[in-house]
């Protein structure tokens, strides 16, 4: 009932150590050639290297600490940098064009009000000129200036017929 339990721990890259057994006469010869053992070790080393390289990259899981630390946002910005720059450029140009349109609209409304003022001034000047050119006003001005060379004709106008 007393069985001996043997445990061996092997570290990759080291040769396994021979442990003494109770039976000195019992030796098991190894059937593996050395080339296969080296091949296994190199395969194990390759797997370890690949595993260590994969550990350095993110696995796709987002941790709360990464989100708060800004690593997730920075990765997102780096991945979509050209899209973000395009959006910023389009937004800036949209704001600039809108501002220019508003300035043009203000200039148009100012010019329209100036045009209305000019029309009223022209209408006012035209009415003043019409009032001053009436026959009664012309006669009153002649009387006030005592101009004797101009006076109202007593004869009716002549009608000239052209054949």
GROMACS elastic network, one bead per residue, 0.5 to 0.9 nm:
[ bonds ]
;  ai    aj funct       b0    kb
    8    16     6  0.83655   500
    8    17     6  0.85341   500
    8    19     6  0.85254   500
    9    16     6  0.82563   500
   10    13     6  0.87770   500
   10    14     6  0.72875   500
   10    15     6  0.78665   500
   10    16     6  0.60520   500
   10    17     6  0.83203   500
   11    14     6  0.57393   500
   11    15     6  0.80570   500
   11    16     6  0.79637   500
   12    15     6  0.81835   500
   12    41     6  0.66991   500
   12    44     6  0.74318   500
   12    45     6  0.78570   500
   13    38     6  0.88840   500
   13    41     6  0.63897   500
   13    42     6  0.87033   500
   13    44     6  0.89465   500
   13    45     6  0.83007   500
   14    17     6  0.86347   500
   20    23     6  0.83229   500
   20    24     6  0.77390   500
   21    24     6  0.63769   500
   21    26     6  0.79798   500
   21    27     6  0.87274   500
   22    25     6  0.88698   500
   22    26     6  0.85377   500
   23    26     6  0.53907   500
   23    27     6  0.82479   500
   24    27     6  0.72219   500
   30    33     6  0.79322   500
   32    35     6  0.82917   500
   32    36     6  0.67257   500
   32    37     6  0.71336   500
   33    36     6  0.57952   500
   33    37     6  0.68657   500
   34    37     6  0.51496   500
   34    38     6  0.63040   500
   34    39     6  0.86243   500
   35    38     6  0.51398   500
   35    39     6  0.61189   500
   35    40     6  0.86527   500
   36    40     6  0.61447   500
   36    41     6  0.85759   500
   37    40     6  0.50639   500
   37    41     6  0.61948   500
   37    42     6  0.86461   500
   38    42     6  0.61362   500
   38    43     6  0.84930   500
   39    42     6  0.52085   500
   39    43     6  0.61789   500
   39    44     6  0.86088   500
   40    44     6  0.60857   500
   40    45     6  0.85244   500
   41    45     6  0.60478   500
   41    46     6  0.84808   500
   42    46     6  0.60682   500
   42    47     6  0.85695   500
   43    46     6  0.50038   500
   43    47     6  0.62174   500
   43    48     6  0.86239   500
   44    47     6  0.50659   500
   44    48     6  0.61692   500
   44    49     6  0.86064   500
   45    48     6  0.50216   500
   45    49     6  0.61075   500
   45    50     6  0.85286   500
   46    49     6  0.51372   500
   46    50     6  0.61163   500
   46    51     6  0.84897   500
   47    50     6  0.51223   500
   47    51     6  0.60227   500
   47    52     6  0.85562   500
   48    51     6  0.50291   500
   48    52     6  0.61016   500
   48    53     6  0.85651   500
   49    52     6  0.51233   500
   49    53     6  0.61381   500
   49    54     6  0.85669   500
   50    53     6  0.50762   500
   50    54     6  0.61006   500
   50    55     6  0.85834   500
   51    54     6  0.51311   500
   51    55     6  0.61971   500
   51    56     6  0.89503   500
   52    55     6  0.51116   500
   52    56     6  0.66964   500
   53    56     6  0.54846   500
   53    57     6  0.72381   500
   54    57     6  0.55857   500
   54    58     6  0.80338   500
   54    59     6  0.81023   500
   55    58     6  0.72504   500
   55    59     6  0.78235   500
   56    59     6  0.89462   500
   57    60     6  0.88539   500
   58    61     6  0.72315   500
   58    62     6  0.86084   500
   59    62     6  0.85205   500
   62    65     6  0.83811   500
   62    66     6  0.66199   500
   62    67     6  0.70913   500
   62    72     6  0.75155   500
   63    66     6  0.52481   500
   63    67     6  0.65092   500
   63    68     6  0.88472   500
   63    72     6  0.89512   500
   64    67     6  0.51462   500
   64    68     6  0.62310   500
   64    69     6  0.84032   500
   65    68     6  0.52035   500
   65    69     6  0.57916   500
   65    70     6  0.84960   500
   65    71     6  0.87477   500
   66    69     6  0.50091   500
   66    70     6  0.61622   500
   66    71     6  0.52782   500
   66    72     6  0.58789   500
   66    73     6  0.87016   500
   67    70     6  0.54195   500
   67    71     6  0.62405   500
   67    72     6  0.52152   500
   67    73     6  0.68957   500
   68    71     6  0.78209   500
   68    72     6  0.82440   500
   68    73     6  0.88682   500
   69    72     6  0.78516   500
   69    73     6  0.86594   500
   70    73     6  0.51245   500
   70    74     6  0.59500   500
   70    75     6  0.84736   500
   71    74     6  0.50910   500
   71    75     6  0.60802   500
   71    76     6  0.85249   500
   72    75     6  0.51663   500
   72    76     6  0.61707   500
   72    77     6  0.86513   500
   73    77     6  0.61038   500
   73    78     6  0.85551   500
   74    77     6  0.50329   500
   74    78     6  0.60743   500
   74    79     6  0.85045   500
   75    78     6  0.51126   500
   75    79     6  0.60961   500
   75    80     6  0.86598   500
   76    79     6  0.51466   500
   76    80     6  0.62076   500
   76    81     6  0.82436   500
   77    80     6  0.52489   500
   77    81     6  0.54367   500
   77    84     6  0.76206   500
   78    81     6  0.52360   500
   78    82     6  0.87410   500
   79    82     6  0.83814   500
   80    83     6  0.53254   500
   80    84     6  0.61844   500
   80    85     6  0.86826   500
   81    84     6  0.51556   500
   81    85     6  0.61606   500
   81    86     6  0.86178   500
   82    85     6  0.50378   500
   82    86     6  0.61114   500
   82    87     6  0.86060   500
   83    86     6  0.50567   500
   83    87     6  0.61883   500
   83    88     6  0.86344   500
   84    87     6  0.50865   500
   84    88     6  0.61669   500
   84    89     6  0.85696   500
   85    88     6  0.50974   500
   85    89     6  0.60986   500
   85    90     6  0.85820   500
   86    89     6  0.50601   500
   86    90     6  0.60884   500
   86    91     6  0.84704   500
   87    90     6  0.51458   500
   87    91     6  0.59993   500
   87    92     6  0.84808   500
   88    91     6  0.50974   500
   88    92     6  0.60371   500
   88    93     6  0.85446   500
   89    92     6  0.51564   500
   89    93     6  0.61382   500
   89    94     6  0.84992   500
   90    93     6  0.51301   500
   90    94     6  0.59877   500
   90    95     6  0.85978   500
   91    94     6  0.50020   500
   91    95     6  0.61929   500
   91    96     6  0.85662   500
   92    95     6  0.52068   500
   92    96     6  0.61344   500
   92    97     6  0.86092   500
   93    97     6  0.60186   500
   93    98     6  0.84246   500
   94    97     6  0.52475   500
   94    98     6  0.60640   500
   94    99     6  0.85439   500
   95    98     6  0.51143   500
   95    99     6  0.60791   500
   95   100     6  0.85892   500
   96    99     6  0.51412   500
   96   100     6  0.61815   500
   96   101     6  0.86427   500
   97   100     6  0.50587   500
   97   101     6  0.61295   500
   97   102     6  0.86169   500
   98   101     6  0.50815   500
   98   102     6  0.62193   500
   98   103     6  0.86569   500
   99   102     6  0.51289   500
   99   103     6  0.62449   500
   99   104     6  0.86553   500
  100   103     6  0.50529   500
  100   104     6  0.61550   500
  100   105     6  0.85971   500
  101   105     6  0.60873   500
  101   106     6  0.86226   500
  102   105     6  0.50158   500
  102   106     6  0.62527   500
  102   107     6  0.86516   500
  103   106     6  0.51286   500
  103   107     6  0.62509   500
  103   108     6  0.86574   500
  104   107     6  0.50073   500
  104   108     6  0.61095   500
  104   109     6  0.86527   500
  105   108     6  0.50388   500
  105   109     6  0.62205   500
  105   110     6  0.86243   500
  106   109     6  0.52102   500
  106   110     6  0.61997   500
  106   111     6  0.86209   500
  107   110     6  0.51113   500
  107   111     6  0.61198   500
  107   112     6  0.85477   500
  108   111     6  0.50930   500
  108   112     6  0.60539   500
  108   113     6  0.86324   500
  109   112     6  0.50211   500
  109   113     6  0.62412   500
  109   114     6  0.86269   500
  110   113     6  0.52138   500
  110   114     6  0.62478   500
  110   115     6  0.86543   500
  111   115     6  0.60894   500
  111   116     6  0.86591   500
  112   116     6  0.62607   500
  112   117     6  0.86479   500
  113   116     6  0.50999   500
  113   117     6  0.62518   500
  113   118     6  0.86517   500
  114   117     6  0.50601   500
  114   118     6  0.61562   500
  114   119     6  0.86384   500
  115   118     6  0.50241   500
  115   119     6  0.61546   500
  115   120     6  0.86627   500
  116   119     6  0.50827   500
  116   120     6  0.62812   500
  116   121     6  0.86259   500
  117   120     6  0.51780   500
  117   121     6  0.61714   500
  117   122     6  0.86402   500
  118   121     6  0.50113   500
  118   122     6  0.60953   500
  118   123     6  0.85449   500
  119   122     6  0.50687   500
  119   123     6  0.61086   500
  119   124     6  0.85093   500
  120   123     6  0.50392   500
  120   124     6  0.60414   500
  120   125     6  0.85603   500
  121   124     6  0.50213   500
  121   125     6  0.61292   500
  121   126     6  0.85071   500
  122   125     6  0.51012   500
  122   126     6  0.60172   500
  122   127     6  0.85780   500
  123   126     6  0.50462   500
  123   127     6  0.61666   500
  123   128     6  0.86245   500
  124   127     6  0.52217   500
  124   128     6  0.62314   500
  124   129     6  0.86662   500
  125   128     6  0.50944   500
  125   129     6  0.61475   500
  125   130     6  0.85831   500
  126   129     6  0.51483   500
  126   130     6  0.61596   500
  126   131     6  0.86037   500
  127   130     6  0.50450   500
  127   131     6  0.61073   500
  127   132     6  0.86059   500
  128   131     6  0.50985   500
  128   132     6  0.61745   500
  128   133     6  0.86502   500
  129   132     6  0.51239   500
  129   133     6  0.61384   500
  129   134     6  0.89139   500
  130   133     6  0.51956   500
  130   134     6  0.66069   500
  131   134     6  0.56993   500
  131   137     6  0.75523   500
  132   135     6  0.84761   500
  132   136     6  0.89399   500
  132   137     6  0.59386   500
  132   138     6  0.70465   500
  133   136     6  0.84530   500
  133   137     6  0.67196   500
  133   138     6  0.64037   500
  134   137     6  0.53659   500
  134   138     6  0.62625   500
  134   139     6  0.87714   500
  135   138     6  0.50788   500
  135   139     6  0.62029   500
  135   140     6  0.86260   500
  136   139     6  0.51714   500
  136   140     6  0.62200   500
  136   141     6  0.86875   500
  137   140     6  0.50527   500
  137   141     6  0.61867   500
  137   142     6  0.86386   500
  138   141     6  0.51552   500
  138   142     6  0.62647   500
  138   143     6  0.87718   500
  139   142     6  0.50357   500
  139   143     6  0.62504   500
  139   144     6  0.86353   500
  139   151     6  0.80666   500
  139   152     6  0.83625   500
  140   143     6  0.51645   500
  140   144     6  0.62121   500
  140   145     6  0.87066   500
  141   144     6  0.50915   500
  141   145     6  0.62158   500
  141   146     6  0.85423   500
  141   147     6  0.89502   500
  142   145     6  0.52125   500
  142   146     6  0.59955   500
  142   147     6  0.55664   500
  142   148     6  0.81035   500
  142   150     6  0.76378   500
  142   151     6  0.83065   500
  143   146     6  0.50599   500
  143   147     6  0.67399   500
  143   148     6  0.86091   500
  144   147     6  0.80688   500
  147   150     6  0.64871   500
  147   151     6  0.85139   500
  148   151     6  0.69390   500
  153   156     6  0.74544   500
  153   157     6  0.86576   500
  155   158     6  0.87024   500
